[in-house]
Every structure is written in structure tokens, then in C-alpha cells.
């Protein structure tokens, strides 16, 4: 019975997870919502700086304010005021420009021929918004430039960009410069010229009609937004509607607090002012639900009671990422700044978070309202800035420790509400990340296009995240390390070399496949510093093995074509001199997955490495780029047969013929031939019959850590047979460049 119940519970949980994944994908796939969310994410630094400006200027401790005045003078708030003016005070202008850019980027990615200029679209949006602004420059009208005008800016940005793209879709409206353009940017600019003009003419006409009525779009929008709130009397019902509206907007990726700022200011700000006036003359407080009441008891840690979500992540997060996000957002959450959570978890457009994100503030509002009605906690009678720290603001707003105790109760209640949804989110995120990791690995290992970090799906997002992690690892090398795979003489069974192989143990994803690590390093340019680290680490290891008595063993290091810069040979020589390792013991394997043109700077670098005494090998020989051409472009000491050929050697006669051709070519040119991915005796027998010189693969040994590999090599030397004719490829001079 218990087993059946457990199976039923597991089935239900899996269905919920799958359903949540589908809903999240559908929500994220709505282009308009995706553009709005992206536009807001771009503005996160401005939101954070604006919040910081308010915090700097309004921190409620007298000692802090006295200290700032003493150090910076009586105008110490000027810096914060200027910072606010450059962020929150122009938030609407920033948003309308950003929306235009993101919508046009979506259009361009879906269009094969016509590509609009996103900057022009942003400027058109900005001009369209100014067409609809009230014409008088009173301070009341200037507030629409900031957070109060965000809702109208959102509507205008969407409408203006859609109208611009509608006009742009008509090829007849594109202006073309005949005979070429002196600047490559001019064609895209001129093609957007007429669509931009027509869009502005439409908005100018609308603005003229609105101003003729003595009103403006901002005033009309505010009037209709306020209607449902005016229809309800002052009390819990209207406040619950306000809280619900604010959080639904936030969930859709729209800054709810800023969109509803006029309601906040005119209804709940006015209610707080009335409470302060009554408290000053000793009268009962006329309002319970005020701006400060909600800042203190409902929006603890920001919208959605963000500090409760941070606590739930810390306590119930299953991954280092989720717990780290909780800790990272805890400090700003204490000051009611939670954009990190909203867009980092994310909460926005995350179906699993809809219920707790909207429900938690509603429940906390009800609990806090009843606590005041029943006389357990005084009402909010002192105005505090919304950035005042949690617990401190509860005491300051009510003048009682009971206010802080109510906040603690709400905090515990909020964490309990969020907890089961955090647990479910853990499962969804783990499954989604694993799927993205499998997709990314499959694409890279299968050679399925690229660049992988520029793809716009979950796998592309993961690739970009891994690149950031790899960049950090390249600085401290904590997760990067080398393993060494022995190379065995085909005739004697003695180890004649090892290949150093890059490994990356990621704290979240475990062991990252080497092709994924190398590909992402190449895409990001990290392959150069990582390549130097690999060579130096291999050199250091080879020095220790020399000291242990292994004097005739070649250490192979892979080098990507992107590493072949003019300074590389001298850098390698400097490292070998530092560790007192002869270059002849450090072979360079040039990957054949990227073609090197004849006479190219990269080919000259390879030739220079050979001249300095480094043995040269072509890795993955036979992949089809330019294997044979390489043999005449620069000196080669040995080739390594591509593993895809070796794997099918037993089952595919064509692969055997290819190996036979390669070994004959190697004998004719005085080169050694290495077979990788040798995993069974059948492969060994065929490779020996075809004349392959050196074997490498699990049939003899997997890649091993340094200490284990040294033990293997010493045991092999003790038990091995006679020396191999192909013992040291460094003793065989390769053909001169260009020789036939």
C-alpha cells in the first residue's frame, strides 16, 4: 500500500514538473513578453543604482546622517540626488528606447533579408513618447519621465515599434543608395528612414488630437488605472486589489511598483500623510492600509516579500546556484531591493512561482491588517523610506517593538509558503539544466553547427554560463586539471609517451566532456591562456618524471589553431627552459578540426616550433579538412588517426583501408602513426597487421592523474619488453616543409 502511494505521489510530481516546464516554455516563447523582460533586465543596473541613491540619502539612522554631513558637508545628499536624476527620474525614457531595440532584434533574427536598425527604432520610440507628453514643463508633468510614466512608456514602446516594423515590412519604403555606400552602416539607416518618419507622423497626429482636448495620454491612462481603486472604499479590499495588480504586472516582467506609482503616491501616500498629521496632534490614525504599512509588513524584501523567498532558497535550495542566489539577494533584500531574485531565479514568467509570489503578499497583508485591527500592533504613523532595513522599519513606522515582531512572524509565514514551491522549482531547474547540458554536449560532440554560445535556447544560455565559469576557472585553475593517457609501442608493449588531456570538474555539472570545454574555450578566446596553462602544467609534470628517471618519454600537448600566434614558440621555449625540459620531450599536437591555409601565419608558427625542436603531430588525422595538405605545409613527425576511424575498424572495411593508406604514407614519409581509441584486442590485431606504430586507448590505460600515471609508467618499464623502433618520435626528423 505504501509503495503504491509512493508511486502515485512520484507520478503526480513528475506530471506537475512536466506541466510547469511546458508552461514556462510557452510563456518564454511569447515574443512581446520576452522583449519586455529583456528590456527590463537591461535596465536592472539603473534600477539598482536608483535604489542605492534613495538608500544613501534616506538611511534613517541619525548617526549615519551626522557622519555624512560631517565628512561631506551640508550638501552631502547632492551625489544621491544626481544619481537618482540619472536613473529613476528618466526610467520611462530608458524603457521606451530599450523596448524598441529588443523588438527589432527579434524581427531581424527572424528575417533573412530585411534588417531594421535597432538604434533608429529606439530613437523613434523616444520621439513618439515625447509627441504624447504634456506640453507644459511643470514639475507634476516632469514626473512622467520617471517611474510614474512607466506604464505609458511600455504601451508607447510596443505600439511605436510595431508600427515602425509594419512600415518597414514594405520594401517600397526602403531608400536605396545606388552605386554603393561610403559607410557600411548607411544602407540600414536609409532603409529605416521612411518607416521612422511615417511612425512619428502618426504619433504626432495622435498627440495633436490629445492636446486639443486639453488632456494627455499619461493623464488618461492614469485616470483609467485609478477607476477600479476609486470604486472601492478605503480598506482591505482595495489594498488587496492593489497588491494583486502590482504582483501580476511584476510576474509578466513589468515593474509593477513603478507602473502603479501614481496609485501608490496619490492614494496610499496621501493616507500615510493623513496618519502622520493625526499622530502629530494625538488623534486616532484614520487609515490602516498606507504606503508605509505595505512597505513594512507586506513588501518585506521587495515585491513578493522577496526576503521570504531568499530565506526559502537558503533553507530549501538543493543546488549551490539556488542557495548562492538566496545569500546574494539577502543583503539587498534587507533594504527591499529584490530585482536580483525576480530576474535571477527567475520569478518573472515562471509558472511555478506565480502562486507564492502573488499569494504571499496577499496573506501577509491580511495577517498584518488583522494584527492592527485587533490592537496587537500599532498602525504606521511615521513615514520611512522604502529602503529602510527590514525589522528596523517595523519599529520606526509603528514606534513599537511589536511592529518588528510582526515582521518576524510574517517572515516565517512567508518562508513556509515559498518552501514547497522552491522544492518543486529545484526539481524543474535540475531537469531543465540536465536537458540543456545533454543538448549542448550532443551538439558539440556531434559537430552540429556553432557558435554554440550564440544560440538563443536553453543550451545556448548554458553555454554562455559555462564560459563565464570557465573564465573564472582559468584564473585560479581550481576546477581545471590534467590527466595523462599512456601511448604504447605496438611491438614491445612499452610506454613511449603520454598525451596530456584537459579535464574540468564543474561544481554543479560534474565532469565536463573535453570537447565541450575546448569548444567553449575557443569560442570565448580563453583557449590561449588555458593553452599556456596546459603546456606549463605538462612541463612541470614532465620535469618531475625526469627526476623520477623517465628520460625517454614524450609528453604530447594539444594546440588549437587559435593558439598559433607568433609569440607562441618563444613562450613555449621560455617555459621549457624554466623547467629544464628538452623541447624534444614536449610534442605539439595540432588539431586538424580547423584548417590551416598554406603559407598562413599559423603554418609558419608550426614550422617555427619544429625548428626549435618540438616534435609536431597532426591530431585527428582524417577528419576531412586538410589532412594531406598539412603534410606539405609544415614538418610533421607523426600523425594520430582520428578516433572515429579507429572505432569502426573492426566492423567497417573502409575504415581498415583508410588506416592502411595512412600507415603506408607514414612509412614513406618517415613518420610515426598513432591510433587513438584502441579499446579491444580485435582493434589491436588489425592495427598491428596494418603497421601502426603506437596505440593509445582504454585497451591499455584510461587517462590517469599524474601520480597514478607515473606508477603505471614505472611498472610498464619494469615489466615491458624490448625497446620500440618508434620509441621517440623526436629522434626522427620530419620532412622539410614543402618537400614531396
Secondary structure, 3 states (H helix, E strand, C coil): CHHHHHHHHHHHHHHHHHHHHHHHHHHHCCHHHHHHHHHHHHCHHHHHHHHHHHHHHHCCCHHHHHHHHHHHCCCCCHHHHHHHHCCHHHHHHHHHHHHHHHHHHHHHHHCCCCCCCHHHHHHHHHHHHHHHCCCCCCHHHHHHHCHHHHHHHHHHHHHHHHHHHHHHCCHHHCCCCCCCCCCCCHHHHHHCHHHHHHHHHHHHHHHHHHHHCCCCHHHHHHHHHHHHHHHCCCCHHHHHHHHHHHHHHHHCCCCHHHHCHHHHHHHHHHHHHHHHHHHHCCCCCCCCCCHHHHHHHHCCCCCCCHHHHHHHHHHHCCCHHHHHHHHHHHHHHHCCCCHHHHHHCCCCCCHHHHHHHHHHHHHHHHHHHHHHHCCCCCCCCCCCCCCCCCCHHHHHHHCCHHHHHHHHHHHHHHHHHHHHHHHHHHHHHHHHHHHHHHHHHHHHHCCCCCCHHHCCCHHHHHHHHHHHHHHHHHHHCCCEEEEEEEEEECCCCCEEEEEEEEEEEECCCEEECHHHHHHHHHHHCCHHHHHHHHHHHHHHHHHHHHHCCCCCCEEEEEECHHHCCCCHHHHHHHHHHHHCCCHHHEEEEEECCCCCCCCCHHHHHHHHHHHCCCCEEEEEECCCCCHHHHHHHCCCCEEEECHHHHHCCCCCHHHHHHHHHHHHHHHHHCCEEEECCCCCHHHHHHHHHHCCCEECCCCCCCCECHHHHHHHHHHHHHHCCCCCCCCCHHHCCCCCCCCC
